[in-house]
Each structure stands twice: as structure tokens, then as C-alpha cells.
């Protein structure tokens, strides 16, 4: 007689993940919801980046941040109020995963810079950033999101490569699981 063992994962023991993005930034919000669904809604607590508090931010050890790139390579203005607070935080026990939106054809000289700006912001405060992705498959001139030859997170282009978005999100979530983020 052969015995079979089944392992059941109890969501109570899974890491709770915070996901911050602007509820008013339609594309970033829509993709944040896709990411939350790919991870599992029972594991993700979602917060509006425009209303975030330090207590909410510091309550979690695993944080996903959604940022788009505005203008000529800047973080969206909805982060303006909270970035100074982040600069005063010790994030050495925190793990971050960052996803961002950019337009590689319209802004090829600063494609998805927001991802890199945010990655440096938290890494400079001791945080570990996970979920780096390959730059192949994109066509741009330069990007602040590139660290050590890879994007410092999931870079999406809804303007030119939306057909790849679902596959990229699913692959990224699986990568985050393998990296122990989720």
C-alpha cells in the first residue's frame, strides 16, 4: 500500500502583504488589483498611496508599491507628501517589491524611472528590494529602474505592450513566491 501525503497551505500562516498604489491612477490601480488577485486577496491588504500613514507603512514587513513615471522621469505627485516621511524611516527589516508603468516609445529616455527612484529610496534606508526582472523584450533608451543590469521590479507598458501584461504579472508573482516574499 502506497501512502499519499497532501500539503494544505493555511492562509493564516502566509505572510501578510501590504500593497500601496493610488486609487485615482486608473492604470496603476487596475494593475494593482490584478497583482493582488494573482497573489490572493486574503494575503494582501490594499492601501491608497494618497492617504498612506507611517503606521500603515511600517506595520508590514512585505510591501508592494505601485508607481508610474510622470513627466520626464519623476514619481507621481501623490507620493510627494509621503516621500519625506520615508526618508526618515529605518527600513532594514522590510522587503519591497515594486511595479511601475511607463511608456517606452513616448518616453524612451526615462522609461519606468519611478521604479528605480522608489527602489533607491527604500534601499538607501536599509530595505531589501525583491522581484527584479529582465530588461529584454523592451525597446527604450535608458531607465533609472535598471540596477545591476535588471529592472528593480516589474516594469509594464500599457501603451505599447499591454498584451504582455497578464503574463508578466503572473511570472512576477511566481518569482516573488520563489524569492520568499509571499
C-alpha positions in Angstrom: 0.0 0.0 0.0 1.3 3.4 -1.0 0.6 6.4 1.2 0.0 9.8 -0.3 0.6 13.0 1.5 -1.2 16.2 0.8 0.0 19.6 2.0 -2.5 22.3 2.6 -1.4 25.8 2.9 -3.2 27.7 5.5 -3.6 31.4 4.7 -3.3 32.2 8.4 0.4 31.2 8.2 1.2 33.1 5.0 2.9 36.4 5.1 0.5 39.4 5.0 1.5 41.8 2.3 0.7 45.5 2.0 0.0 46.9 -1.4 0.2 50.7 -1.9 -1.0 52.4 -5.1 -3.1 55.5 -5.9 -6.7 54.6 -6.2 -7.1 57.6 -8.5 -4.4 56.5 -11.0 -6.6 54.2 -13.2 -3.9 52.0 -14.8 -1.8 51.7 -11.7 -4.9 50.8 -9.7 -6.2 48.3 -12.2 -2.8 46.5 -12.4 -2.5 46.6 -8.6 -5.8 44.8 -8.4 -4.5 42.2 -10.9 -1.4 41.7 -8.8 -3.5 41.3 -5.6 -5.7 38.7 -7.3 -2.7 36.8 -8.6 -1.2 36.7 -5.1 -4.5 36.0 -3.3 -6.9 38.6 -1.9 -6.7 37.0 1.5 -3.0 37.7 1.7 -3.0 41.3 0.5 -4.1 44.4 2.3 -4.5 47.3 -0.1 -4.0 51.0 0.7 -4.4 54.2 -1.2 -1.0 55.8 -1.6 -2.6 59.2 -1.5 -3.8 58.5 2.1 -0.9 56.4 3.5 0.3 56.9 7.0 3.6 55.9 8.6 1.8 53.5 10.9 0.2 51.7 7.9 3.5 51.6 6.1 5.6 50.3 9.0 3.0 47.7 10.1 4.1 45.3 7.3 7.4 43.6 6.6 6.5 42.8 3.0 5.3 45.8 0.9 4.4 46.1 -2.7 4.4 49.6 -4.2 2.8 50.7 -7.5 4.4 53.7 -9.1 4.0 55.1 -12.6 6.6 57.5 -14.1 5.4 61.0 -14.7 6.7 63.8 -16.9 10.5 63.5 -17.5 11.1 60.6 -15.1 9.5 61.7 -11.8 7.5 59.9 -9.2 3.8 60.8 -9.4 2.8 63.8 -7.3 0.7 61.6 -5.0 3.9 60.3 -3.4 5.2 63.9 -2.8 3.6 64.1 0.7 4.9 60.7 1.9 8.4 60.5 0.4 9.8 62.9 3.1 8.3 60.6 5.8 10.0 57.6 4.1 13.3 59.4 4.2 13.2 59.5 8.0 12.4 55.7 8.4 14.6 52.8 9.2 13.5 50.1 6.7 16.3 47.5 7.4 13.8 44.7 8.2 11.4 45.5 5.3 11.2 43.8 1.9 9.8 45.6 -1.0 8.5 44.6 -4.5 7.8 47.5 -6.9 5.8 47.6 -10.0 5.5 50.5 -12.3 4.1 51.8 -15.5 5.9 53.6 -18.3 5.7 54.4 -22.0 8.9 53.1 -23.7 8.0 54.7 -27.1 6.7 58.1 -25.8 9.4 58.5 -23.1 12.3 56.2 -24.1 14.9 58.3 -22.2 13.2 57.7 -18.8 11.2 54.5 -19.2 9.8 53.4 -15.8 12.1 55.7 -13.9 9.6 55.7 -11.0 10.5 52.1 -10.2 14.2 53.0 -9.9 13.5 56.1 -7.9 11.4 54.3 -5.4 13.9 51.3 -5.2 16.8 53.6 -4.4 14.6 55.5 -1.8 13.9 52.4 0.2 17.2 50.6 -0.3 19.0 53.7 0.9 17.1 53.2 4.2 18.1 49.5 4.5 15.2 47.8 2.8 15.7 44.8 0.5 14.1 45.0 -2.9 12.9 41.7 -4.5 11.3 40.9 -7.8 14.0 42.2 -10.2 13.1 41.5 -13.8 14.8 41.2 -17.2 15.1 44.2 -19.4 14.9 42.1 -22.6 11.7 42.4 -24.6 11.5 46.2 -24.2 12.7 49.0 -26.5 13.9 52.2 -24.7 17.0 54.3 -24.5 17.6 54.4 -20.7 15.8 53.9 -17.4 16.6 54.7 -13.8 14.8 51.4 -13.0 17.9 49.5 -14.1 20.1 48.3 -11.2 22.8 45.8 -11.9 21.5 45.2 -15.4 17.9 44.4 -14.4 14.8 46.3 -13.7 14.3 46.8 -9.9 10.8 45.5 -10.2 8.0 44.8 -12.6 8.0 47.3 -15.5 4.8 47.4 -17.5 3.9 49.4 -20.6 0.2 49.6 -21.1 0.6 52.0 -24.1 2.7 49.7 -26.2 2.8 46.2 -24.7 -0.5 45.6 -22.9 -0.7 42.2 -24.5 2.2 41.1 -22.3 0.9 42.5 -19.0 -1.0 39.5 -17.6 1.8 37.1 -18.4 4.4 39.5 -16.9 2.3 39.9 -13.7 1.8 36.1 -13.3 5.5 35.4 -13.8 6.4 38.2 -11.4 4.1 36.9 -8.7 5.6 33.4 -9.1 9.1 34.9 -8.8 8.1 36.7 -5.6 6.9 33.4 -4.2 10.1 31.7 -5.1 12.1 34.6 -3.5 10.1 34.2 -0.2 8.4 37.5 -0.5 4.9 35.9 -0.5 
